[in-house]
Amino acid sequence: MMNFNKHYIVLILVAIYCMPLKPYAQDKFDIKKPVKPTALVGGSLHIGNGKVIPNGIIGFDNGKISIVGTTDSIKLDSETYQVIDVSGQHIYPGFILLNSLIGIEEISGVPHSNDSMEEGSINPNLNTAFAFKSDSEFLPVIRFNGILTVETVPRGGLVSGTSSVMKLDGRDWEESLYKFGAAIHLNWPNAMRSSYDAATHTRQLKPNSTYDTDIAELQNLFTQAITYGKRDDKIPNLKLQAMQGLFNGTLSLFVHATDPKEIIESIQFSKEMGIDHVALVTAESALLVKDFLREHHIPVILPPTHSVPGQVDMDYDIRYKLPYLLTNEGIVVAISHTGMLSTSRNLPFYAGVAAAYGLDKEDALKTISLNAAKILGVDDTLGSLEVGKDATLFVSKGDALDIRTNNLTQAFIQGKKIELEGKQQEQYKECSKLLGHNE
């Protein structure tokens, strides 16, 4: 009887989890309905490439930016454009969240809501786009701070899988898809492993006994993929087929490596395999090999600035100033998020901290807009406010990188206005009304 009750409770919980959620944003408009050309007038345009246009005007039609300039130099046809006055406000390109589990993990402690990891160590053929949950509870939360595009990334193994770029306005994964297949993620093995010594109450570093075996496995995999691509009489192999984009330039290789030795070995390995588009996902160790990274033109994806260093001999504020230090060395830098998914919403404020610790404010903006788009290979359509690019942008009453003043008033994804408010904002209004606030 007890077992029956347990199974019954589990079925109820699963049924509740699978119930249709209250629609937000992406379900509040008909995506097939034509959108009138729109112009935002009077705001400060933060282009995303380092430039700022005060008292600016930006117009878009059919999802593409058609006008960028100042109100003094451009005269609009009010019958053609829907004119929105945003005087005194700031206009930014939509922020891009790299290296994220958004959309494929909902509750970390509930396996049924997670689709970020698969069985096996080598899974290049597994693409996160198919698993993307467009009604994730996290989407309204991060949209409210200007994050309008995410790179959804798999986890685990030596080759986790292939990430895709998703826009945050679709009703299913197909409508949300922006770029199918952006990068294959390689987790370079650790040369050393840490273990706890109970006798001395310290952690001891020991050589990883499987390191050489793991490297040999990667060598074999990539060599097979190269050979497979040259064959005319191919026997279908999903894993090897999925890797061909690395060698023809349509896919990037994102290398996750921790220590300087591993960083150098992994980049050298990638170059030896003939892969041109390589990005490094790491932290403060990048400083120790900065000359090597600059020489090989390797962009770096950094962890949040709201975090402490991973090594005890580093400055306490090293991650605050790391974007500045690497940018100053001529390295392309982007900032990502790690840890609790709900705090992904702090992405713009990570860039704000980088600005407070030496990085120019508009260069800090690049770390979550244009630089991120370049690393993903979508900078021809995304990442900055330029004519011909997608009209994925938002308007804020204040500085979007400042947690005290960031306050979005409207946002557009490919020219379509989206609903910014989610559950938290509705609950705030209900509680404020109940308590008689703002009367």
Secondary structure, 3 states (H helix, E strand, C coil): CHHHHHHHHHHHHHHHHHCCCCCCHHHCCCCCCCCCCEEEECCEEECCCCCEECCEEEEEECCEEEEEEECCCCCCCCCCCEEEECCCCEEEECEEEEEECCCCECCCCCHHHECCCCCCCECCCCEHHHHCCCCCCHHHHHHCCCEEEEEECCCCCCEEEEEEEEECCCCCHHHHEEEEEEEEEEECCCCEEEEEECCCCEEEEEECCCHHHHHHHHHHHHHHHHHHHHCCCCCCCHHHHHCHHHHHCCCEEEEECCCHHHHHHHHHHHHHCCCCCEEEECCCHHHHCHHHHHHCCCCEEECCCCCCCCCCCCCCCHHHHHHHHHHCCCCCEEECCCCCHHHHHHHHHHHHHHHHCCCCHHHHHHCCCHHHHHHHCCCCCCCCCCCCCECCEEEECCCCCCCCCCCEEEEEECCEEECCCCHHHHHHHHHHHHHCCCC
